[in-house]
């Protein structure tokens, strides 16, 4: 790294997006990914919609026992 950097021409907030949504990647094991893909396709929905549906049901189950 350099001792100093010249930021005199920099523009504050140039890449700031107040309404930006962060979408975190989720890495599934191969077996799980194949199962999810097959079930989503059989149901005729997108994989992300199917996974969200599964997770919301799991959230409800966890909340029911806590």
N, C-alpha and C positions, 0 to 999 in steps of 0.2 A: 504494500500500500504506500501511497505517497505521504509525505509529511503533511501537506496541505492540499486542499481542493478549492477551486474557485467556483463559488456558487453565486457570484454577482449577477449572472444572467438567468438564474433560476426563477421559476414561477411557482409561488406557493399555491398548493392545492390543485395543481394541474391535473392530476389523476384522481383526485378525490371525487367519489360519487356517493352522495348522502343516501341514496335509495338502493345502493348496490346490495345484492343478495349473495351471501356466501353459500355455495353448495359444496359440501364436503364429499369427497370420494369415499365410497364404501367398497372394500375388497372382500369378496366372498370366496369361500373355498369352491373348487371346481364342482364337487358333488352338489353343493347347495345352489350354486349358480344354475346348474343344469335342471335341478328340481324346480327352481323358481321360474326359469324360462318356460319349461314345459307346462306348468300350472297357469302361468299368465297367458300363454298362447291358447291353451284349452278354454280358458275363460274369455278370451278375446279382448284382453286389456293389455296396456303397456306394462312392462316389467316394473317400472317405478311406481305406478299406481297400485299394482298388486302387492309390492313390498310395503308400501305405506299402509295399505289396508290390513296386512298381516300385523304390522307393528302397532297400529292403533288398537287392534283386538287384544294384542298382548299387553298393551298399556292398560286397557280396561280390566284385564284379568289381574294384573299386578295391583292396580288401585283397589280392586274389590277385596283383596286379602290383606291389605295394609291398614 
